[in-house]
Amino acid sequence: MSILSIEFTVSREVDPRRLDRVWQVLSDVGAMPRYWRGHREVEIVSRDGNAYLVKIKFAFSGPNNRGIARIEIHNADRLVLINYLEGPIRGYVRNYINGNLLISQWSIRINPLFLIIKPWIRKHFMNGAGNALVRILNEET
């Protein structure tokens, strides 16, 4: 693992009666900023089947707050795979439902400019991912 790498997994339990609704919310690419507060804006640039190319404006200010990602929606596996291609973070985030768990699994690399605050970033991202899962679980129909 590189010194720039951040890896973690967070999960929340899902009421089995709400699994379909949770999947509907989780797989809505355009609505990501409502739940993933680190993404201020998500603009869908193109779509090819279940894959989206998106431009992201991250919630923090500054010149390094934009990125590009490829997002794949795998309905059969109830998996949303985000591949951050350009920007302040690169790598993968796997958000998925497994049994009665909603899981967010991160394997990313940060920009070397942020290395000095890496421990804070990891904690911040973990808390943010956990809070996003709660917002997804609590979304009403």
HUVENMO-V408090 format. One record per helix or strand of 3 or more residues. SS is the DSSP state (h for helix, s for strand). FROM is the first residue (numbers start at 1). TO is the last residue. If there is no record, write none. Layout:
SS:FROM:TO, SS:FROM:TO
This chain:
s:5:13, h:16:26, h:29:35, s:39:48, s:51:58, s:66:74, s:79:86, s:89:98, s:101:110, h:112:138
